[in-house]
Amino acid sequence: MGLDFVTNQEIIQAARKNLTQDIWDYLSGGAESETTMRRNRLGFDYLALRPRVCVDVSKIDTATTFLGQKLRIPVMMAPIGSLQTITPEGGVAVAKAAKEFGTMNFVSSVTQPSLEEIAASTDHPKIFQLYIRGGLDWCKEIIDRVLKAGYIGVCLTVDTAHYSRRERQMMNRYLPPNKRTETSRHYQGMLTWELMAAIKKHAGLPFILKGVATAEDAKIALDYGVDVIYVSNHGGRQLDHGRGTIDALPEIAEVADAPVALRAQAVELRHETPEALVLEDFRLVAAPAFEVELARLALRSQGLEERRAHFGVDRALFAPDVEVAGCDLLEFGVRPRFVHRITWRQATS
Ligand SMILES: Cc1cc2nc3c(=O)[nH]c(=O)nc-3n(C[C@H](O)[C@H](O)[C@H](O)COP(=O)(O)O)c2cc1C
């Protein structure tokens, strides 16, 4: 990031100028009527903070670990396909940025350059994200490459059986590069829990299931020994008319409970709306100017004491936090209820 950027808005404006309309729409759009995408944001708009004051937060540490690896703040970079259409280095640029910032990145199986090249581009730990484009043998071949390249975890994205109708892309007659040539996408629709388990077993690495959106599926995943449940609706780009991710989180948190690492969509970086970036996870923002303020606010307001007692909206926000940042927070001794669900009128005023 250039030093001349001091706000998220400037970064976004510069990106908008730099990218062509079709790429911008590819980045920004959702599925069909974009209702799920709007609900992702709306879910956060209904949550209001109840900040607490006069708590010493002069020394805070936002660092945490994920899969045993240190993160400077509890935010990671979500898998993004076709990165080469956005920046010439593609996935390598993201890997370098993640390393520089002190976080981890997920490497999409549908981005360029190859998984080996991205792995070799930095020495910091990375997670590989797989889309199914073949049967078990095909998956095993890819996983063998992933193991050889030194990834520390495997993430299987299961959020949809089919590529959605993305009207913004269709208006531009735009298809991302992998979709222009791929003939094996239908394998995604053939995915079963048994196949998932076979891939997991072959990988033998920490295994993340991305795209879980209900308690029922979270429970099955846990029964299969999935290590990390990644609550996501793909930014509203796959199934339309779904719930916002933050609204799906409480029921999943309830079945997952504390021992299981729970990662919400909240730990993903958002591309377009800076407010959303902030609201999606006010603990986890990319811009340093926000980071300090918001981390403080969040840390002020944590409440481990209530962790087991509340499964509502509070829990929805606390759950990933407890997991990623929990123990350090005990030292602050603050136990307020932090998040409050507000009415439509309050949310829109
Ligand atoms: C342009 C773009 C490409 C994406 N590619 C992938 C991908 O290859 N694999 C994947 O699991 N998720 C992919 N996602 C979904 C993200 O990993 C993430 O779940 C989503 O963007 C979060 O929503 P948000 O962007 O509103 O924060 C993609 C999202 C975008 C915007």
Ligand as a Chemical Component Dictionary entry (heavy atoms), coordinates in Angstrom:
data_LIG
# 
_chem_comp.id                   LIG 
_chem_comp.type                 NON-POLYMER 
_chem_comp.pdbx_formal_charge   0 
_chem_comp.three_letter_code    LIG 
# 
loop_
_chem_comp_atom.comp_id 
_chem_comp_atom.atom_id 
_chem_comp_atom.alt_atom_id 
_chem_comp_atom.type_symbol 
_chem_comp_atom.charge 
_chem_comp_atom.model_Cartn_x 
_chem_comp_atom.model_Cartn_y 
_chem_comp_atom.model_Cartn_z 
_chem_comp_atom.pdbx_ordinal 
LIG C1  C1  C 0 -13.742 -11.399 -6.804 1  
LIG C2  C2  C 0 -13.949 -12.492 -5.799 2  
LIG C3  C3  C 0 -13.419 -13.747 -6.033 3  
LIG C4  C4  C 0 -13.602 -14.761 -5.101 4  
LIG N1  N1  N 0 -13.017 -15.978 -5.312 5  
LIG C5  C5  C 0 -13.141 -16.942 -4.389 6  
LIG C6  C6  C 0 -12.463 -18.189 -4.565 7  
LIG O1  O1  O 0 -11.744 -18.400 -5.546 8  
LIG N2  N2  N 0 -12.636 -19.119 -3.599 9  
LIG C7  C7  C 0 -13.405 -18.916 -2.498 10 
LIG O2  O2  O 0 -13.524 -19.804 -1.646 11 
LIG N3  N3  N 0 -14.033 -17.744 -2.292 12 
LIG C8  C8  C 0 -13.905 -16.758 -3.211 13 
LIG N4  N4  N 0 -14.523 -15.550 -2.998 14 
LIG C9  C9  C 0 -15.281 -15.311 -1.764 15 
LIG C10 C10 C 0 -14.377 -14.722 -0.699 16 
LIG O3  O3  O 0 -13.400 -15.640 -0.296 17 
LIG C11 C11 C 0 -15.190 -14.281 0.528  18 
LIG O4  O4  O 0 -15.908 -15.385 1.032  19 
LIG C12 C12 C 0 -16.149 -13.143 0.227  20 
LIG O5  O5  O 0 -15.576 -12.222 -0.682 21 
LIG C13 C13 C 0 -16.532 -12.405 1.513  22 
LIG O6  O6  O 0 -17.491 -11.441 1.296  23 
LIG P1  P1  P 0 -17.124 -9.875  1.227  24 
LIG O7  O7  O 0 -16.280 -9.739  0.009  25 
LIG O8  O8  O 0 -18.436 -9.195  1.094  26 
LIG O9  O9  O 0 -16.399 -9.578  2.493  27 
LIG C14 C14 C 0 -14.358 -14.527 -3.927 28 
LIG C15 C15 C 0 -14.886 -13.259 -3.708 29 
LIG C16 C16 C 0 -14.680 -12.242 -4.613 30 
LIG C17 C17 C 0 -15.249 -10.888 -4.320 31 
# 
loop_
_chem_comp_bond.comp_id 
_chem_comp_bond.atom_id_1 
_chem_comp_bond.atom_id_2 
_chem_comp_bond.value_order 
_chem_comp_bond.pdbx_ordinal 
LIG C1  C2  SING 1  
LIG C2  C3  SING 2  
LIG C2  C16 DOUB 3  
LIG C3  C4  DOUB 4  
LIG C4  N1  SING 5  
LIG C4  C14 SING 6  
LIG N1  C5  DOUB 7  
LIG C5  C6  SING 8  
LIG C5  C8  SING 9  
LIG C6  O1  DOUB 10 
LIG C6  N2  SING 11 
LIG N2  C7  SING 12 
LIG C7  O2  DOUB 13 
LIG C7  N3  SING 14 
LIG N3  C8  DOUB 15 
LIG C8  N4  SING 16 
LIG N4  C9  SING 17 
LIG N4  C14 SING 18 
LIG C9  C10 SING 19 
LIG C10 O3  SING 20 
LIG C10 C11 SING 21 
LIG C11 O4  SING 22 
LIG C11 C12 SING 23 
LIG C12 O5  SING 24 
LIG C12 C13 SING 25 
LIG C13 O6  SING 26 
LIG O6  P1  SING 27 
LIG P1  O7  DOUB 28 
LIG P1  O8  SING 29 
LIG P1  O9  SING 30 
LIG C14 C15 DOUB 31 
LIG C15 C16 SING 32 
LIG C16 C17 SING 33 
# 
